[in-house]
Amino acid sequence: VPALQSRLDSAIVNFYSPGSCIPPHIDHEHYERPFCAVSLLCDAPILFGRSIGIAGPGMFSAPFSLVLPTGSVLVFQGNAGNLAQHCIPAVPARRISITFRKIPADVKPLIKAPGLS
């Protein structure tokens, strides 16, 4: 992804069961921008907004929605990464998302896996 100029050094893998969701949030400022997320197994909407409402279990209301097709990569930068909340409403089928980020050198990991330097 051309917008990612520094080497990414961490990944978070989210496994979704049908009906699972990710509630509204803004990713922590310690993670450098831009970062990206890969969507796998099923298409899913992502919602964005300054303040996202909760409409029911796994349901949210937001001013902007975008469908993430299977195999797509979404790059978070600028307002999308720093100001807007985002969430994934309840998914209709199994889904995997992998978020790749760069952790600043001055932020130490809480847990270090054996064999990693």
Contacts in CASP RR format, 6 or more apart in sequence:
PFRMAT RR
TARGET T0000
AUTHOR 0000-0000-0000
METHOD contacts of the structure
MODEL  1
VPALQSRLDSAIVNFYSPGSCIPPHIDHEHYERPFCAVSLLCDAPILFGR
SIGIAGPGMFSAPFSLVLPTGSVLVFQGNAGNLAQHCIPAVPARRISITF
RKIPADVKPLIKAPGLS
1 36 0 8 1.000
1 73 0 8 1.000
1 75 0 8 1.000
3 34 0 8 1.000
3 75 0 8 1.000
3 77 0 8 1.000
4 34 0 8 1.000
4 35 0 8 1.000
4 36 0 8 1.000
4 75 0 8 1.000
4 100 0 8 1.000
6 32 0 8 1.000
6 102 0 8 1.000
7 102 0 8 1.000
8 35 0 8 1.000
8 36 0 8 1.000
8 100 0 8 1.000
8 101 0 8 1.000
8 102 0 8 1.000
9 101 0 8 1.000
9 102 0 8 1.000
9 103 0 8 1.000
10 100 0 8 1.000
10 101 0 8 1.000
10 102 0 8 1.000
10 103 0 8 1.000
11 98 0 8 1.000
11 99 0 8 1.000
11 100 0 8 1.000
11 101 0 8 1.000
12 98 0 8 1.000
12 99 0 8 1.000
12 101 0 8 1.000
13 96 0 8 1.000
13 97 0 8 1.000
13 98 0 8 1.000
14 22 0 8 1.000
14 96 0 8 1.000
14 97 0 8 1.000
14 98 0 8 1.000
14 99 0 8 1.000
15 94 0 8 1.000
15 95 0 8 1.000
15 96 0 8 1.000
16 44 0 8 1.000
16 88 0 8 1.000
16 91 0 8 1.000
16 94 0 8 1.000
16 95 0 8 1.000
16 96 0 8 1.000
16 97 0 8 1.000
17 94 0 8 1.000
18 90 0 8 1.000
18 91 0 8 1.000
18 92 0 8 1.000
18 93 0 8 1.000
18 94 0 8 1.000
19 58 0 8 1.000
19 90 0 8 1.000
19 91 0 8 1.000
19 92 0 8 1.000
20 90 0 8 1.000
20 91 0 8 1.000
20 95 0 8 1.000
21 58 0 8 1.000
21 60 0 8 1.000
21 87 0 8 1.000
21 88 0 8 1.000
21 89 0 8 1.000
21 90 0 8 1.000
21 91 0 8 1.000
22 87 0 8 1.000
22 88 0 8 1.000
23 54 0 8 1.000
23 60 0 8 1.000
23 87 0 8 1.000
24 47 0 8 1.000
24 52 0 8 1.000
24 53 0 8 1.000
24 54 0 8 1.000
24 60 0 8 1.000
24 62 0 8 1.000
24 85 0 8 1.000
24 86 0 8 1.000
24 87 0 8 1.000
25 85 0 8 1.000
25 86 0 8 1.000
25 87 0 8 1.000
26 81 0 8 1.000
26 82 0 8 1.000
26 83 0 8 1.000
26 84 0 8 1.000
26 85 0 8 1.000
26 86 0 8 1.000
27 35 0 8 1.000
27 76 0 8 1.000
27 81 0 8 1.000
27 101 0 8 1.000
29 82 0 8 1.000
30 103 0 8 1.000
30 104 0 8 1.000
30 107 0 8 1.000
31 101 0 8 1.000
31 102 0 8 1.000
31 103 0 8 1.000
32 101 0 8 1.000
32 102 0 8 1.000
32 103 0 8 1.000
32 104 0 8 1.000
33 76 0 8 1.000
33 77 0 8 1.000
33 78 0 8 1.000
33 81 0 8 1.000
33 82 0 8 1.000
34 75 0 8 1.000
34 76 0 8 1.000
34 77 0 8 1.000
34 78 0 8 1.000
34 81 0 8 1.000
35 75 0 8 1.000
35 76 0 8 1.000
35 81 0 8 1.000
35 99 0 8 1.000
35 100 0 8 1.000
35 101 0 8 1.000
35 102 0 8 1.000
36 73 0 8 1.000
36 74 0 8 1.000
36 75 0 8 1.000
36 76 0 8 1.000
36 99 0 8 1.000
36 100 0 8 1.000
37 68 0 8 1.000
37 73 0 8 1.000
37 74 0 8 1.000
37 76 0 8 1.000
37 97 0 8 1.000
37 98 0 8 1.000
37 99 0 8 1.000
37 100 0 8 1.000
38 71 0 8 1.000
38 72 0 8 1.000
38 73 0 8 1.000
38 97 0 8 1.000
38 98 0 8 1.000
38 99 0 8 1.000
38 100 0 8 1.000
39 68 0 8 1.000
39 69 0 8 1.000
39 70 0 8 1.000
39 71 0 8 1.000
39 72 0 8 1.000
39 73 0 8 1.000
39 74 0 8 1.000
39 95 0 8 1.000
39 96 0 8 1.000
39 97 0 8 1.000
40 70 0 8 1.000
40 71 0 8 1.000
40 95 0 8 1.000
40 96 0 8 1.000
40 97 0 8 1.000
40 98 0 8 1.000
41 70 0 8 1.000
41 93 0 8 1.000
41 94 0 8 1.000
41 95 0 8 1.000
41 96 0 8 1.000
42 70 0 8 1.000
42 91 0 8 1.000
42 92 0 8 1.000
42 93 0 8 1.000
42 94 0 8 1.000
42 95 0 8 1.000
43 67 0 8 1.000
43 68 0 8 1.000
43 69 0 8 1.000
43 70 0 8 1.000
44 67 0 8 1.000
44 68 0 8 1.000
44 88 0 8 1.000
44 89 0 8 1.000
44 91 0 8 1.000
44 95 0 8 1.000
45 65 0 8 1.000
45 66 0 8 1.000
45 67 0 8 1.000
45 68 0 8 1.000
45 88 0 8 1.000
45 89 0 8 1.000
46 65 0 8 1.000
46 66 0 8 1.000
46 68 0 8 1.000
46 74 0 8 1.000
46 86 0 8 1.000
46 87 0 8 1.000
46 88 0 8 1.000
47 60 0 8 1.000
47 61 0 8 1.000
47 62 0 8 1.000
47 64 0 8 1.000
47 65 0 8 1.000
47 86 0 8 1.000
47 87 0 8 1.000
47 88 0 8 1.000
47 89 0 8 1.000
48 62 0 8 1.000
48 63 0 8 1.000
48 64 0 8 1.000
48 65 0 8 1.000
48 66 0 8 1.000
48 80 0 8 1.000
48 84 0 8 1.000
48 85 0 8 1.000
48 86 0 8 1.000
49 62 0 8 1.000
49 63 0 8 1.000
49 64 0 8 1.000
49 84 0 8 1.000
49 85 0 8 1.000
49 86 0 8 1.000
50 63 0 8 1.000
50 83 0 8 1.000
50 84 0 8 1.000
50 85 0 8 1.000
51 85 0 8 1.000
52 60 0 8 1.000
52 61 0 8 1.000
52 62 0 8 1.000
52 85 0 8 1.000
52 86 0 8 1.000
52 87 0 8 1.000
53 60 0 8 1.000
53 61 0 8 1.000
53 62 0 8 1.000
54 60 0 8 1.000
54 61 0 8 1.000
55 61 0 8 1.000
57 90 0 8 1.000
58 89 0 8 1.000
58 90 0 8 1.000
59 89 0 8 1.000
59 90 0 8 1.000
60 87 0 8 1.000
60 89 0 8 1.000
62 85 0 8 1.000
62 87 0 8 1.000
64 84 0 8 1.000
66 74 0 8 1.000
68 74 0 8 1.000
76 86 0 8 1.000
80 86 0 8 1.000
88 97 0 8 1.000
103 109 0 8 1.000
END
